[in-house]
Amino acid sequence: MLKNKNLWLWLIWLLLTLAFTTYLVMKINNKAADKSIFLPGETTHGHHQIELACGACHSKSFADKEAIQESCMNCHGKALKDNDDKHPKSKFTDPRNAERVAILDARYCVTCHIEHNPEVTLEMGVTMPPDYCHLCHEKIAEERPSHEGMAFTTCASAGCHNYHDNQALYEDYLIKHLHQPDILDKQEFPPDLNLDELAPVLPEYPIKDYPLERLKLVDANAPLNIEYDAEILYEWFDTTHANSGVNCTACHQQTINEKTVWTDTPDHKVCASCHGPEVDGFLAGKHGMRLDSERLKQELTAMTPDLARLPMKKDVQHKELGCNSCHEAHDYNTTTARVEACLGCHDDEHSLAYIDSPHHKLWKQELAGELPEHSGVTCATCHMPRIEKEFMDGMFYMGIVQHNQNDTLQPNEKMLRPVCMDCHGLGFGIDALADEKLIHNNFDGQPGVHIESMDMAEVRMKEAEEKRRRLREQAKDENSPTP
Amino acid sequence: MLKLKKVMITATLVAACALPFTASSEIADTPTFTPKQLADWLHLVMSTDRAVYTKKIVNRLVKKDKVIKASEHFEDDKALVLPAQMFRFGAEEVAKKTDQFTYSLQSLWPINKQNAPRTEIEKAGLAYVSENKGENYYGVEELGGTQYFTAVYADPAVAPVCVSCHNEHKDTPKSDFKLGDVMGGVVIRIPLKG
């Protein structure tokens, strides 16, 4: 009797296990199914939007380190290269570093950035103990006596060094920019896009169908069966599109299966045919990463403010983000896209403080014609700056608007060169970005903290000058004739 | 019968035509040199290319014609890439493309302390080539569970620009190099199977 009862229990257990396994297998194989049940822990701020596109990172079943690494580089590789990554994989593949690699395998991103581990995740998604620099640079105080006694937990947290991007923090750069005024006398900005020069040589620009010429109202070429308001026509007529030969069909007409089809609401893929670098940035950033189905290997709905972890305005929680959510269709007003579009959704302390900030005051003066172009500082000036970017492996450079806001945001020292230093001295910029309070009030005031890296660089520079002077004197003595 | 004859003739002709290709393919795949020879040849290309860049480009334009600077921050300073950097960038690119050999530039007096010798062979090799002009140092070592043939070659100052740049650099531990002095060494590693 007892044996029979046990047998039944075993059978029920087996059936339940089988049923649950089948349920999980079906879920994993169904692309449209909600896979949140498989999330082992909270995802980092960088990936939470795409956490249900498991295949973006776990590109195959039981993906090994190499496969995960390939996924990491598929999304982050280009930015690392563009930002002159100081610890690239190639630095650690040399066999002479085998001992180091055994301690810290820096060939793989996941050594330091393990996803779904909120308990041990630090800033920048780092899951290593914060003194990790010690593992390779334990003798730094011998090279740099000024570093004696400094805790290894402060290397990357005190505004002095970053693991990947040190373009604005390396010693000679600090020396080159010593004693700059807080606000520079002469401001410098990257060049605007020179479409006349570039469009004819850009391989994907449809110059044959849409030559660069000023179009008139009567040139609008929407088919006769398409109805639209005259207002749309006038909005288009005032834009760079009409000024550069971009007619109605350039955006609204697509060729699908060799048939020409009119579409009322063209998506970012249409914009990419002329604004490729901008759309690339959009898809790499927080606003558009959910739409990058090629990298995600599945379709996700567009980003909406209710999915964000930052505070967003309540009345726009379900607004879907695409190119046209900030650049309104036909109007493409780049003025409203720089401030109003951002503040239409963002509701955090820093964003709300912008309106009373000195930066906004300058923007209002520029809009009023009281200050020259580029004098104002908008949300986009800092978070979507105009930069000069290299294309086709250095074949040509072009001024673009970086639509990946993370490119200049985390760690925030990445903002120094492409943004802050257009107007501010390096020392002021380093201090300002290290002051949390100042960031919260949107830079309304002077930095309340001081990072010592520039002072230390200056001391080293003076020591080196003294050494060179001694050497020159020594050489002079050696060359002078003995009495 | 005639058909069979035709087939046989065709097969013989095809075999005769294919023979030289098969033979040459076999020769191409037959090992004919030692790891030491391979390392020596690789070094010959590396050192020659770098000497050409140093003398014909950097030294000429910086020291003789005085039209441009050479700087380790070549992008920011709008300057020429330093010869040592050109060498390192090449080594990093090669490392991305193959693991069949690696090479690096090291020194007993490194400007960047990460380029000081680390393994026993590197230490012994750099000391040997700096004390024995014109000679190389060879050895076998095990790193990370793999055995390597390691060759160390002297890296002398081939142009005045090498000497002045190293002697005046703020991070140099040695400031009295002269033209022709050994400033460091090139280390080439080839993994050995089995």
Interface residues (C-beta under 8 A of the other chain):
Chain A: P88 K89 S90 K91 T93 D94 P95 R96 N97 A98 E99 V101 A102 K139 E143 Y170 D172 Y173 K176 R460 M461 E463 A464 K467 R468 L471
Chain B: E72 H73 D76 E92 E93 A95 K96 D99 T102 S104 K113 R118 T119 E122 L143 G144 G145 T146 Y148 N167 E168 K170 D171 S175 V187 R189 P191
